């Protein structure tokens, strides 16, 4: 009996958490897409160049 109660309780809490996460209003919003930078070139010894 305790095993079924523990399983039911934990699964119920996981369902509640999933439901609350899916109902968040910020899931439908996307932030601005950042422009991707070109990769920095490295010097011959593998160190990044000094700016």
Phi, psi and omega in degrees: 000317181295322181298316179295322178295316180296317178296316180296317180295313182293320179292323176297319178293323177294320176297318178297316179297316179296318179297315180294323178293321181286338180271002181294135182289336182282358176288336182270357182253139175243138178285171179296142180281124180278143177291135180281135179275152174290144180296143179287140177278146180254158178282178184298330181271006176090358179274149176292149181293150177277128183283000000 
